[in-house]
């Protein structure tokens, strides 16, 4: 997307993405479910993501 904005000093700055616009978050969620879904319908959360989601499993 190469999105930038000008600061008050006139320099070009890359903005932080707060709401996920312009990212592939929806595809990431689909890949997570496809890869980690269990036979009972639950989704096991990978270890690196557990601190962010505050759980190790999403129940069906």
Order of alpha helices (4+ residues) and beta strands (2+ residues): beta-beta-alpha-beta-alpha-beta
